[in-house]
């Protein structure tokens, strides 16, 4: 029985389709959104409510506090445990999320170097005191190719790369394994044309503001947030507002822009994976199309499992 993964850019309705598929297939949802793991990060992550879950069990949601940083390796270990448990009980796993590396870590063969919390804390402290550019420059001197592949503003990735280099003595690789399943799966990608996606993102951000995103971020900030949580789209912009760096209209506009940028990045990530079968998110028969693909995958009727049914529009 294949794991079903619903992937694609933000604001395309992945969570809703995931619930529908779980209900139709007698399955349970496994979260693959990096920030839905955190308790209290609800509005800004568009986390499904209890009512929206319609009785479907959701795994790997609200599992840690926002003051904790969860690594991809930790997610993989927890997620693989959930998948194994569901498989043993004969229940379908429906993986839902737009964090591409998390999806690949869950389904594909990947190796992760060890970690050293003390070393990481030291590197993070240096990043705060010396600045992001300084630690990125250090990485560039040690591992130019790895540094070139990492945005200097992405302090978390820069710190992780320096940590790996210190622990292994080798440049951290930026290469991912080939697109080969270690866990049998079928991936369903949701797409919208750019105009519709941009409109959906604007509407979503407006709804988050109306639902109390600013107050949610204020509460989380006062309780303590990790660097990872503080960097989440929406949260970073509101934190800047609360710190007096921008006014509220600017913070909201910046959140829309950052979310659109994230969507383009997700489209590029999943668009490179030839195993994803693309479906129009606004299709009236979306669920029927998705169920037909799952049935074909389970029966081995997909002539070429790596051949997508559709390709996403260019980002």
C-alpha positions as CSV (number, residue, x, y, z in Angstrom):
1,X,0.0,0.0,0.0
2,X,1.5,3.2,-1.2
3,X,2.0,6.3,1.0
4,X,0.1,9.2,-0.5
5,X,1.8,12.5,-0.4
6,X,0.0,15.8,-1.2
7,X,2.6,18.4,-2.1
8,X,3.0,21.7,-3.9
9,X,3.1,25.4,-3.2
10,X,1.4,27.1,-0.2
11,X,-2.3,28.2,-0.5
12,X,-3.3,25.5,-3.0
13,X,-5.5,23.6,-0.7
14,X,-3.2,20.7,0.2
15,X,-4.6,20.3,3.8
16,X,-8.1,20.1,2.6
17,X,-7.4,17.5,-0.1
18,X,-5.3,15.5,2.5
19,X,-8.3,15.3,4.8
20,X,-10.6,14.2,1.9
21,X,-8.1,11.5,0.8
22,X,-7.7,10.3,4.4
23,X,-11.5,10.0,4.8
24,X,-11.9,8.2,1.4
25,X,-9.0,5.8,2.0
26,X,-9.5,5.2,5.7
27,X,-6.1,6.8,6.4
28,X,-4.4,9.3,8.7
29,X,-2.6,12.5,7.9
30,X,1.2,12.9,8.5
31,X,2.3,16.5,8.6
32,X,5.2,17.6,6.3
33,X,5.1,21.3,7.1
34,X,8.2,22.3,9.0
35,X,6.4,24.9,11.1
36,X,3.1,23.0,11.8
37,X,5.3,20.9,14.2
38,X,5.3,23.8,16.6
39,X,2.6,24.3,19.3
40,X,1.1,27.8,19.2
41,X,2.1,28.5,15.6
42,X,-1.4,28.1,14.3
43,X,-2.6,31.1,12.4
44,X,0.6,31.9,10.6
45,X,1.0,28.3,9.4
46,X,-2.6,27.9,8.3
47,X,-2.8,24.9,10.6
48,X,-6.0,22.9,10.2
49,X,-8.4,23.3,13.0
50,X,-10.1,20.4,14.8
51,X,-13.3,21.0,12.8
52,X,-11.4,21.1,9.5
53,X,-9.7,17.7,10.4
54,X,-13.2,16.1,10.5
55,X,-12.1,13.4,12.9
56,X,-9.0,12.4,10.9
57,X,-6.0,11.8,13.0
58,X,-3.1,14.1,12.3
59,X,0.5,13.1,13.2
60,X,3.5,15.4,13.8
61,X,1.4,18.4,14.5
62,X,2.0,20.4,17.7
63,X,4.7,18.1,18.9
64,X,7.3,20.6,20.2
65,X,7.3,24.1,21.6
66,X,8.4,27.1,19.5
67,X,11.5,27.5,21.6
68,X,12.9,24.2,20.2
69,X,14.6,23.8,16.8
70,X,13.7,20.6,15.0
71,X,16.2,19.3,12.5
72,X,15.3,17.4,9.3
73,X,17.0,14.3,10.7
74,X,14.8,14.5,13.8
75,X,11.7,14.9,11.6
76,X,12.7,11.9,9.5
77,X,13.2,9.7,12.5
78,X,9.8,10.6,14.0
79,X,8.0,10.5,10.6
80,X,9.4,7.1,9.7
81,X,8.2,5.7,13.0
82,X,4.7,7.0,12.3
83,X,4.7,5.5,8.7
84,X,5.9,2.1,10.1
85,X,3.2,2.1,12.7
86,X,0.5,3.0,10.2
87,X,1.7,0.3,7.8
88,X,1.7,-2.3,10.5
89,X,-1.9,-1.5,11.4
90,X,-2.9,-1.5,7.7
91,X,-3.8,2.2,7.6
92,X,-3.0,4.5,4.8
93,X,-0.6,7.4,5.5
94,X,-1.4,10.6,3.7
95,X,1.6,12.9,3.9
96,X,0.6,16.6,3.5
97,X,2.9,19.5,3.3
98,X,5.0,21.9,1.3
99,X,8.4,21.5,3.0
100,X,10.2,19.8,0.2
101,X,13.2,18.5,2.1
102,X,11.0,17.1,4.8
103,X,8.9,15.2,2.2
104,X,12.1,13.8,0.6
105,X,13.6,12.9,4.0
106,X,10.4,11.0,4.8
107,X,10.2,9.1,1.5
108,X,13.7,8.9,0.0
109,X,17.1,7.5,1.1
110,X,19.0,10.3,2.8
111,X,21.9,10.4,5.2
112,X,22.4,13.1,7.9
113,X,25.6,13.9,9.6
114,X,25.5,14.0,13.4
115,X,24.9,17.1,15.5
116,X,26.6,18.9,18.4
117,X,24.2,21.2,20.3
118,X,27.0,23.0,22.1
119,X,28.8,23.7,18.9
120,X,25.7,24.8,17.2
121,X,24.9,27.2,20.1
122,X,28.3,28.7,19.8
123,X,27.9,29.2,16.0
124,X,24.5,30.7,16.5
125,X,25.8,33.1,19.1
126,X,28.6,34.1,16.7
127,X,26.0,34.8,14.0
128,X,24.1,37.1,16.3
129,X,27.2,39.0,17.5
130,X,29.3,39.1,14.3
131,X,26.4,39.1,11.8
132,X,25.1,36.7,9.1
133,X,27.6,37.9,6.5
134,X,30.6,37.1,8.7
135,X,29.6,33.5,9.3
136,X,28.7,33.0,5.7
137,X,32.1,34.4,4.7
138,X,33.7,31.8,6.9
139,X,31.8,29.0,5.3
140,X,32.8,30.4,1.9
141,X,36.5,30.2,2.9
142,X,36.1,26.6,4.1
143,X,33.6,25.2,1.5
144,X,33.0,27.6,-1.4
145,X,30.6,25.3,-3.3
146,X,28.4,24.8,-0.3
147,X,28.4,28.5,0.6
148,X,27.5,29.4,-3.0
149,X,24.3,27.2,-2.7
150,X,23.2,28.9,0.6
151,X,21.6,32.3,0.9
152,X,23.8,34.3,3.3
153,X,20.6,35.5,5.0
154,X,19.6,31.9,5.9
155,X,21.6,31.8,9.1
156,X,20.2,28.4,10.1
157,X,21.5,26.7,7.0
158,X,24.9,28.5,7.2
159,X,25.3,27.5,10.9
160,X,24.4,23.9,10.0
161,X,26.9,23.8,7.2
162,X,29.6,25.1,9.5
163,X,28.6,22.5,12.1
164,X,28.8,19.7,9.6
165,X,32.3,20.8,8.5
166,X,33.5,21.0,12.0
167,X,32.2,17.5,12.9
168,X,33.3,15.7,9.7
169,X,36.2,17.7,8.4
170,X,34.6,17.6,5.0
171,X,32.6,20.2,3.1
172,X,28.9,19.7,3.6
173,X,27.4,18.3,0.4
174,X,24.5,20.2,-1.3
175,X,23.7,17.2,-3.4
176,X,20.5,15.3,-2.8
177,X,20.0,11.6,-3.7
178,X,18.4,10.6,-6.9
179,X,14.6,10.6,-7.1
180,X,14.1,7.1,-5.8
181,X,11.6,6.0,-3.2
182,X,12.8,4.2,-0.1
183,X,9.2,4.2,1.1
184,X,6.7,3.2,-1.7
185,X,4.6,6.3,-2.4
186,X,2.6,8.3,-4.9
187,X,3.0,12.1,-4.9
188,X,0.1,14.3,-5.9
189,X,1.1,17.9,-6.7
190,X,-1.4,20.8,-6.5
191,X,-0.9,23.8,-8.8
192,X,-2.6,27.0,-9.7
193,X,-1.8,29.5,-12.4
194,X,0.3,32.4,-11.1
195,X,-2.5,35.0,-11.0
196,X,-4.8,32.7,-9.1
197,X,-2.0,31.6,-6.7
198,X,-1.0,35.2,-6.0
199,X,-4.7,36.1,-5.3
200,X,-5.0,33.1,-3.0
201,X,-1.9,34.1,-1.1
202,X,-3.2,37.7,-0.6
203,X,-6.5,36.5,0.6
204,X,-4.8,34.0,3.0
205,X,-2.6,36.7,4.5
206,X,-5.5,39.0,5.0
207,X,-7.4,36.2,6.7
208,X,-4.5,35.5,9.0
209,X,-4.3,39.2,10.0
210,X,-8.0,39.2,10.7
211,X,-7.8,36.0,12.7
212,X,-5.2,37.5,15.1
213,X,-1.8,36.7,13.7
214,X,-0.2,39.7,15.4
215,X,-1.4,38.7,18.8
216,X,-0.3,35.1,18.2
217,X,3.2,36.2,17.4
218,X,3.3,38.6,20.4
219,X,2.3,35.7,22.7
220,X,4.9,33.4,21.2
221,X,7.6,36.0,21.3
222,X,7.0,36.6,25.0
223,X,7.1,32.9,25.7
224,X,10.3,32.4,23.7
225,X,10.9,31.4,20.1
226,X,13.9,29.6,18.5
227,X,15.7,31.1,15.6
228,X,14.0,28.5,13.4
229,X,10.5,29.6,14.5
230,X,11.3,33.3,14.3
231,X,12.3,32.9,10.7
232,X,9.0,31.5,9.5
233,X,7.2,33.5,6.9
234,X,4.7,35.7,8.5
235,X,6.2,35.4,11.9
236,X,9.5,37.1,10.9
237,X,7.5,40.0,9.4
238,X,5.3,40.5,12.5
239,X,8.3,40.2,14.8
240,X,9.9,43.1,12.8
241,X,6.8,45.1,13.3
242,X,6.7,44.4,17.0
243,X,10.3,45.5,17.3
244,X,9.4,48.8,15.7
245,X,11.3,48.2,12.4
246,X,8.2,48.5,10.1
247,X,4.6,49.6,10.5
248,X,1.7,47.1,10.3
249,X,0.6,47.7,6.7
250,X,4.2,47.2,5.6
251,X,4.5,44.0,7.7
252,X,1.4,42.7,6.1
253,X,2.6,43.6,2.6
254,X,6.0,42.1,3.2
255,X,4.2,38.9,4.4
256,X,2.4,38.6,1.1
257,X,5.6,39.2,-0.9
258,X,7.5,36.6,1.2
259,X,4.7,34.1,0.9
260,X,4.7,34.5,-2.9
261,X,8.4,34.0,-2.9
262,X,8.1,30.9,-0.9
263,X,5.4,29.5,-3.3
264,X,7.8,30.1,-6.2
265,X,10.5,28.2,-4.4
266,X,8.1,25.3,-3.6
267,X,7.0,25.2,-7.2
268,X,10.6,24.9,-8.3
269,X,11.5,22.3,-5.7
270,X,8.6,20.0,-6.5
271,X,8.7,20.8,-10.2
272,X,12.1,19.2,-10.4
273,X,10.9,15.9,-9.0
274,X,9.7,13.8,-12.0
275,X,7.7,11.6,-9.7
276,X,5.1,14.2,-8.8
277,X,1.7,13.9,-10.6
278,X,0.3,17.4,-11.0
279,X,-3.4,18.2,-10.6
280,X,-5.1,21.6,-11.0
281,X,-6.0,22.6,-7.5
282,X,-9.2,24.3,-8.6
283,X,-10.5,21.3,-10.6
284,X,-14.1,20.5,-9.7
285,X,-13.3,16.8,-9.7
286,X,-10.0,17.1,-7.9
287,X,-10.7,14.4,-5.3
288,X,-11.8,11.9,-8.0
289,X,-8.7,12.6,-10.0
290,X,-6.5,12.1,-7.0
291,X,-8.2,8.9,-6.0
292,X,-7.9,7.5,-9.5
293,X,-4.1,8.1,-9.4
294,X,-3.8,6.4,-6.0
295,X,-5.8,3.4,-7.3
296,X,-3.5,3.2,-10.4
297,X,-0.4,3.4,-8.3
298,X,-1.7,0.7,-5.9
299,X,-2.6,-1.6,-8.8
300,X,0.7,-1.0,-10.6
301,X,-1.2,0.5,-13.5
302,X,1.0,3.6,-13.8
303,X,3.0,2.8,-16.9
304,X,5.9,4.9,-15.6
305,X,5.7,6.0,-12.0
306,X,8.2,8.8,-12.7
307,X,6.2,10.2,-15.5
308,X,4.0,13.2,-14.3
309,X,0.5,13.7,-15.5
310,X,1.1,17.4,-15.6
311,X,4.0,19.8,-15.2
312,X,3.7,22.9,-12.9
313,X,3.7,26.3,-14.5
314,X,7.1,28.0,-14.4
315,X,7.7,29.9,-11.2
